[in-house]
Amino acid sequence: MTPDPIPELAVRRFGEHAGPPIVLLHGFTGSGAAWGRVIPQGLARDRRVLAVDLPGHGESPPPPDPAAYRMERVFQALMGLLDDHGAESADWVGYSMGARLALAAAVEHPKRIRRLVLESGSPGLETAAARERRRRSDAALARRIESRGMEWFVEHWMGISLFATQRRLPAEVQAAERERRLANTPGALADTLRGLGTGSQPSYWPRLGEVKAPTLLLTGAMDRKYEALARRMEAALPRARHRSVPGVGHAVHLEAPLRWLEEVQPFLRARG
């Protein structure tokens, strides 16, 4: 019997401190480098930081088997990463797709999570019908990526309304984001949509009460959809608080990295 495929993960490491690390999980089309320099270097002043390239993103090689993109396989790779660094648990910080993964890990592997930071995250879609519609939508987009290529996809992706506030960023920041996305491959992004897309994820809404880790929900005030989701999640999670950053949208870490640190660092440093 062929063993289940476990993806290989590239990691950027910051800081040499002892103790539980901070794991950074980026969003779809991103990489560990998408956190920039300000955030990992700020966190690394007193902590070890592991900025992960999720499967098929950044310097992580695209798995040859599409099954390696399934959430349970990615969890195996992430838990193996903690084991390799001698860490029984970590503080998990995720953005968008990375936030969905971090929250799911807090439900499925609670002993490996100390604190949780979810930037623009979601517990998934609540109904089977909504998940099926999203699976079909993600599958259609995956086919278009494979047939039309990265140039088309990056222009399409950066033009969606979710990222409208990023068009106010300096031209060099937008260009760097574009180049980072173009560095991915069509097949890897298509398989990510099929394996890790929102439609493929179970709904964790009914299980939010199981999450015992202290949780910070961080959103941009101009991202109304995720602001509303965060308020609902705050009410359902036992130890959560929601912080809204004014003047920015979906990617708080990109649009306001210093303000991101002001919110996240004290939360991660808190005791208890």
QUIGIFEN-V835834 format. One record per residue. N is the residue number from 1. RES is the residue in one small letter. SS is DSSP state (H for helix, E for strand, - for the rest). OMEGA is omega in degrees with one decimal (* if undefined). D_CENTER is the distance of its C-alpha to the mean C-alpha in Angstrom with 1 decimal. Layout:
n:N res:RES ss:SS omega:OMEGA d_center:D_CENTER
n:N res:RES ss:SS omega:OMEGA d_center:D_CENTER
This chain:
n:1 res:m ss:- omega:178.6 d_center:32.3
n:2 res:t ss:- omega:179.6 d_center:29.4
n:3 res:p ss:- omega:177.1 d_center:26.7
n:4 res:d ss:- omega:-178.3 d_center:23.2
n:5 res:p ss:- omega:175.9 d_center:21.2
n:6 res:i ss:- omega:-175.6 d_center:18.5
n:7 res:p ss:- omega:175.1 d_center:16.4
n:8 res:e ss:- omega:-176.3 d_center:17.0
n:9 res:l ss:- omega:169.3 d_center:14.2
n:10 res:a ss:E omega:-175.5 d_center:15.0
n:11 res:v ss:E omega:170.1 d_center:14.3
n:12 res:r ss:E omega:-174.2 d_center:15.3
n:13 res:r ss:E omega:178.1 d_center:17.2
n:14 res:f ss:E omega:176.0 d_center:18.4
n:15 res:g ss:- omega:-179.3 d_center:21.0
n:16 res:e ss:- omega:-173.6 d_center:23.6
n:17 res:h ss:- omega:174.6 d_center:23.8
n:18 res:a ss:- omega:177.5 d_center:24.5
n:19 res:g ss:- omega:-177.4 d_center:22.7
n:20 res:p ss:- omega:179.7 d_center:19.3
n:21 res:p ss:- omega:168.7 d_center:16.6
n:22 res:i ss:E omega:178.5 d_center:13.4
n:23 res:v ss:E omega:179.0 d_center:10.4
n:24 res:l ss:E omega:-179.8 d_center:7.7
n:25 res:l ss:E omega:-174.7 d_center:4.4
n:26 res:h ss:- omega:178.8 d_center:4.0
n:27 res:g ss:- omega:179.3 d_center:4.2
n:28 res:f ss:- omega:-177.5 d_center:7.3
n:29 res:t ss:- omega:-177.4 d_center:10.2
n:30 res:g ss:- omega:176.4 d_center:8.9
n:31 res:s ss:- omega:175.5 d_center:9.5
n:32 res:g ss:H omega:179.2 d_center:10.0
n:33 res:a ss:H omega:-177.9 d_center:12.7
n:34 res:a ss:H omega:176.3 d_center:10.7
n:35 res:w ss:H omega:-179.8 d_center:10.7
n:36 res:g ss:- omega:179.5 d_center:14.5
n:37 res:r ss:- omega:-174.4 d_center:17.2
n:38 res:v ss:H omega:-173.8 d_center:17.8
n:39 res:i ss:H omega:-179.0 d_center:14.8
n:40 res:p ss:H omega:179.0 d_center:14.9
n:41 res:q ss:H omega:176.3 d_center:18.7
n:42 res:g ss:H omega:179.3 d_center:19.0
n:43 res:l ss:H omega:-174.9 d_center:17.1
n:44 res:a ss:- omega:177.3 d_center:19.1
n:45 res:r ss:- omega:179.8 d_center:22.4
n:46 res:d ss:- omega:-178.5 d_center:22.6
n:47 res:r ss:- omega:165.5 d_center:19.8
n:48 res:r ss:- omega:-179.9 d_center:18.5
n:49 res:v ss:E omega:177.7 d_center:15.1
n:50 res:l ss:E omega:178.8 d_center:13.2
n:51 res:a ss:E omega:-170.7 d_center:10.8
n:52 res:v ss:E omega:164.2 d_center:9.8
n:53 res:d ss:E omega:-179.1 d_center:10.1
n:54 res:l ss:- omega:-172.4 d_center:8.8
n:55 res:p ss:- omega:177.9 d_center:11.9
n:56 res:g ss:- omega:179.3 d_center:13.8
n:57 res:h ss:- omega:176.3 d_center:11.8
n:58 res:g ss:- omega:-177.8 d_center:13.5
n:59 res:e ss:- omega:174.4 d_center:16.1
n:60 res:s ss:- omega:-176.2 d_center:15.0
n:61 res:p ss:- omega:175.8 d_center:17.9
n:62 res:p ss:- omega:178.6 d_center:17.5
n:63 res:p ss:- omega:179.3 d_center:18.7
n:64 res:p ss:- omega:179.7 d_center:22.1
n:65 res:d ss:- omega:179.9 d_center:21.7
n:66 res:p ss:H omega:179.6 d_center:19.4
n:67 res:a ss:H omega:-179.8 d_center:19.3
n:68 res:a ss:H omega:179.0 d_center:17.1
n:69 res:y ss:H omega:179.9 d_center:14.1
n:70 res:r ss:- omega:-173.1 d_center:14.7
n:71 res:m ss:H omega:-177.3 d_center:12.4
n:72 res:e ss:H omega:177.3 d_center:15.3
n:73 res:r ss:H omega:178.4 d_center:15.7
n:74 res:v ss:H omega:175.7 d_center:12.2
n:75 res:f ss:H omega:179.2 d_center:12.9
n:76 res:q ss:H omega:178.8 d_center:16.2
n:77 res:a ss:H omega:-179.1 d_center:14.9
n:78 res:l ss:H omega:177.3 d_center:12.7
n:79 res:m ss:H omega:175.2 d_center:15.7
n:80 res:g ss:H omega:176.3 d_center:18.0
n:81 res:l ss:H omega:176.9 d_center:16.2
n:82 res:l ss:H omega:178.9 d_center:16.9
n:83 res:d ss:H omega:-179.5 d_center:20.4
n:84 res:d ss:H omega:-179.4 d_center:21.0
n:85 res:h ss:- omega:176.7 d_center:20.4
n:86 res:g ss:- omega:-175.7 d_center:22.7
n:87 res:a ss:- omega:174.9 d_center:20.2
n:88 res:e ss:- omega:-179.8 d_center:20.8
n:89 res:s ss:- omega:-178.8 d_center:17.9
n:90 res:a ss:E omega:166.9 d_center:15.2
n:91 res:d ss:E omega:-175.2 d_center:13.4
n:92 res:w ss:E omega:-179.2 d_center:9.7
n:93 res:v ss:E omega:-178.2 d_center:7.6
n:94 res:g ss:E omega:176.7 d_center:4.0
n:95 res:y ss:E omega:173.3 d_center:3.7
n:96 res:s ss:- omega:177.0 d_center:4.7
n:97 res:m ss:H omega:177.8 d_center:4.0
n:98 res:g ss:H omega:176.9 d_center:1.4
n:99 res:a ss:H omega:176.0 d_center:4.2
n:100 res:r ss:H omega:178.5 d_center:6.3
n:101 res:l ss:H omega:-178.7 d_center:6.4
n:102 res:a ss:H omega:178.8 d_center:7.1
n:103 res:l ss:H omega:177.6 d_center:9.6
n:104 res:a ss:H omega:177.7 d_center:11.0
n:105 res:a ss:H omega:179.2 d_center:11.6
n:106 res:a ss:H omega:176.7 d_center:13.4
n:107 res:v ss:H omega:-172.2 d_center:15.6
n:108 res:e ss:H omega:-176.8 d_center:16.3
n:109 res:h ss:- omega:-170.4 d_center:16.6
n:110 res:p ss:H omega:-177.9 d_center:17.5
n:111 res:k ss:H omega:-178.5 d_center:19.6
n:112 res:r ss:H omega:-176.9 d_center:16.8
n:113 res:i ss:E omega:175.8 d_center:15.0
n:114 res:r ss:E omega:177.8 d_center:17.0
n:115 res:r ss:E omega:-171.1 d_center:15.0
n:116 res:l ss:E omega:172.6 d_center:11.8
n:117 res:v ss:E omega:-178.1 d_center:10.1
n:118 res:l ss:E omega:177.9 d_center:8.1
n:119 res:e ss:E omega:178.4 d_center:7.9
n:120 res:s ss:- omega:-176.0 d_center:8.8
n:121 res:g ss:- omega:-177.6 d_center:7.8
n:122 res:s ss:- omega:172.8 d_center:10.3
n:123 res:p ss:- omega:-179.0 d_center:12.2
n:124 res:g ss:- omega:-179.4 d_center:13.1
n:125 res:l ss:- omega:-166.4 d_center:16.4
n:126 res:e ss:- omega:-174.5 d_center:19.4
n:127 res:t ss:- omega:177.7 d_center:22.1
n:128 res:a ss:H omega:179.7 d_center:22.9
n:129 res:a ss:H omega:179.0 d_center:24.3
n:130 res:a ss:H omega:178.8 d_center:21.2
n:131 res:r ss:H omega:178.9 d_center:19.1
n:132 res:e ss:H omega:176.8 d_center:21.9
n:133 res:r ss:H omega:-179.4 d_center:22.0
n:134 res:r ss:H omega:176.7 d_center:18.3
n:135 res:r ss:H omega:178.9 d_center:18.8
n:136 res:r ss:H omega:178.9 d_center:21.8
n:137 res:s ss:H omega:179.3 d_center:20.1
n:138 res:d ss:H omega:179.5 d_center:17.3
n:139 res:a ss:H omega:178.4 d_center:20.1
n:140 res:a ss:H omega:178.0 d_center:22.2
n:141 res:l ss:H omega:178.0 d_center:19.6
n:142 res:a ss:H omega:179.4 d_center:19.0
n:143 res:r ss:H omega:179.1 d_center:22.8
n:144 res:r ss:H omega:177.2 d_center:23.1
n:145 res:i ss:H omega:-178.0 d_center:20.7
n:146 res:e ss:H omega:-176.0 d_center:22.8
n:147 res:s ss:H omega:-173.1 d_center:26.0
n:148 res:r ss:H omega:172.0 d_center:25.5
n:149 res:g ss:H omega:-171.0 d_center:23.4
n:150 res:m ss:H omega:-179.2 d_center:20.8
n:151 res:e ss:H omega:178.5 d_center:22.9
n:152 res:w ss:H omega:-174.3 d_center:23.2
n:153 res:f ss:H omega:-177.5 d_center:19.6
n:154 res:v ss:H omega:176.3 d_center:18.3
n:155 res:e ss:H omega:178.1 d_center:21.1
n:156 res:h ss:H omega:-173.9 d_center:20.2
n:157 res:w ss:H omega:-178.7 d_center:16.5
n:158 res:m ss:H omega:179.6 d_center:17.2
n:159 res:g ss:- omega:-177.8 d_center:19.9
n:160 res:i ss:- omega:-172.5 d_center:18.3
n:161 res:s ss:H omega:-179.9 d_center:19.0
n:162 res:l ss:H omega:-176.0 d_center:15.4
n:163 res:f ss:H omega:-175.4 d_center:15.6
n:164 res:a ss:H omega:-176.9 d_center:19.2
n:165 res:t ss:H omega:-179.9 d_center:19.1
n:166 res:q ss:H omega:179.7 d_center:17.7
n:167 res:r ss:H omega:175.8 d_center:21.1
n:168 res:r ss:H omega:-178.1 d_center:22.8
n:169 res:l ss:- omega:178.3 d_center:21.1
n:170 res:p ss:- omega:-175.7 d_center:23.5
n:171 res:a ss:H omega:-178.0 d_center:24.3
n:172 res:e ss:H omega:177.1 d_center:23.3
n:173 res:v ss:H omega:178.0 d_center:19.7
n:174 res:q ss:H omega:179.7 d_center:19.4
n:175 res:a ss:H omega:178.8 d_center:21.1
n:176 res:a ss:H omega:176.6 d_center:18.8
n:177 res:e ss:H omega:-179.7 d_center:15.8
n:178 res:r ss:H omega:-179.4 d_center:18.0
n:179 res:e ss:H omega:178.5 d_center:19.0
n:180 res:r ss:H omega:179.3 d_center:15.6
n:181 res:r ss:H omega:-179.9 d_center:14.8
n:182 res:l ss:H omega:-179.7 d_center:18.4
n:183 res:a ss:- omega:176.8 d_center:18.0
n:184 res:n ss:- omega:179.1 d_center:16.2
n:185 res:t ss:- omega:-178.6 d_center:18.6
n:186 res:p ss:H omega:-177.9 d_center:19.3
n:187 res:g ss:H omega:-178.7 d_center:19.6
n:188 res:a ss:H omega:179.8 d_center:16.2
n:189 res:l ss:H omega:177.7 d_center:14.4
n:190 res:a ss:H omega:179.5 d_center:16.9
n:191 res:d ss:H omega:175.4 d_center:16.3
n:192 res:t ss:H omega:178.0 d_center:12.5
n:193 res:l ss:H omega:-178.7 d_center:13.5
n:194 res:r ss:H omega:-174.5 d_center:16.1
n:195 res:g ss:H omega:-174.8 d_center:14.4
n:196 res:l ss:H omega:178.6 d_center:10.8
n:197 res:g ss:- omega:-177.9 d_center:11.6
n:198 res:t ss:H omega:179.2 d_center:12.0
n:199 res:g ss:H omega:-179.8 d_center:15.6
n:200 res:s ss:H omega:-177.7 d_center:15.4
n:201 res:q ss:- omega:172.2 d_center:13.6
n:202 res:p ss:- omega:175.2 d_center:16.2
n:203 res:s ss:- omega:176.4 d_center:16.4
n:204 res:y ss:- omega:176.9 d_center:15.7
n:205 res:w ss:H omega:-177.5 d_center:17.7
n:206 res:p ss:H omega:-174.5 d_center:20.8
n:207 res:r ss:H omega:-178.6 d_center:19.3
n:208 res:l ss:H omega:178.2 d_center:17.7
n:209 res:g ss:H omega:179.2 d_center:21.0
n:210 res:e ss:H omega:-174.9 d_center:20.4
n:211 res:v ss:- omega:-177.3 d_center:17.6
n:212 res:k ss:- omega:-178.6 d_center:19.8
n:213 res:a ss:- omega:171.2 d_center:17.4
n:214 res:p ss:E omega:-171.1 d_center:17.8
n:215 res:t ss:E omega:172.9 d_center:14.8
n:216 res:l ss:E omega:176.2 d_center:14.1
n:217 res:l ss:E omega:-174.2 d_center:12.9
n:218 res:l ss:E omega:178.8 d_center:12.5
n:219 res:t ss:E omega:171.7 d_center:13.3
n:220 res:g ss:E omega:-174.7 d_center:15.4
n:221 res:a ss:- omega:-179.6 d_center:18.9
n:222 res:m ss:- omega:177.9 d_center:19.3
n:223 res:d ss:- omega:-170.4 d_center:16.5
n:224 res:r ss:H omega:-179.3 d_center:18.8
n:225 res:k ss:H omega:-175.8 d_center:16.9
n:226 res:y ss:H omega:170.3 d_center:14.0
n:227 res:e ss:H omega:-179.8 d_center:16.6
n:228 res:a ss:H omega:177.3 d_center:18.5
n:229 res:l ss:H omega:-178.6 d_center:15.8
n:230 res:a ss:H omega:178.7 d_center:15.2
n:231 res:r ss:H omega:176.7 d_center:18.9
n:232 res:r ss:H omega:180.0 d_center:19.2
n:233 res:m ss:H omega:178.4 d_center:16.6
n:234 res:e ss:H omega:180.0 d_center:18.4
n:235 res:a ss:H omega:-175.2 d_center:21.6
n:236 res:a ss:H omega:-179.1 d_center:20.5
n:237 res:l ss:- omega:-174.2 d_center:18.7
n:238 res:p ss:- omega:-172.5 d_center:21.5
n:239 res:r ss:- omega:-175.2 d_center:20.3
n:240 res:a ss:E omega:167.8 d_center:18.0
n:241 res:r ss:E omega:-176.6 d_center:18.6
n:242 res:h ss:E omega:174.9 d_center:17.3
n:243 res:r ss:E omega:-178.6 d_center:17.6
n:244 res:s ss:E omega:-178.3 d_center:17.9
n:245 res:v ss:E omega:-176.5 d_center:18.2
n:246 res:p ss:- omega:170.8 d_center:21.1
n:247 res:g ss:- omega:-179.5 d_center:21.5
n:248 res:v ss:- omega:-177.6 d_center:17.9
n:249 res:g ss:- omega:-168.0 d_center:15.7
n:250 res:h ss:- omega:-173.9 d_center:12.1
n:251 res:a ss:- omega:-178.0 d_center:10.8
n:252 res:v ss:H omega:-176.8 d_center:12.5
n:253 res:h ss:H omega:-180.0 d_center:11.6
n:254 res:l ss:H omega:-173.5 d_center:13.2
n:255 res:e ss:H omega:-177.6 d_center:16.0
n:256 res:a ss:- omega:-174.5 d_center:17.1
n:257 res:p ss:H omega:179.5 d_center:15.9
n:258 res:l ss:H omega:177.0 d_center:19.0
n:259 res:r ss:H omega:174.9 d_center:18.6
n:260 res:w ss:H omega:179.9 d_center:15.0
n:261 res:l ss:H omega:179.3 d_center:16.7
n:262 res:e ss:H omega:179.5 d_center:19.5
n:263 res:e ss:H omega:-170.3 d_center:17.5
n:264 res:v ss:H omega:-173.9 d_center:15.2
n:265 res:q ss:H omega:178.0 d_center:17.8
n:266 res:p ss:H omega:178.2 d_center:20.5
n:267 res:f ss:H omega:-179.0 d_center:18.3
n:268 res:l ss:H omega:179.7 d_center:17.3
n:269 res:r ss:H omega:-176.0 d_center:21.0
n:270 res:a ss:- omega:177.4 d_center:22.5
n:271 res:r ss:- omega:175.6 d_center:24.6
n:272 res:g ss:- omega:* d_center:24.9
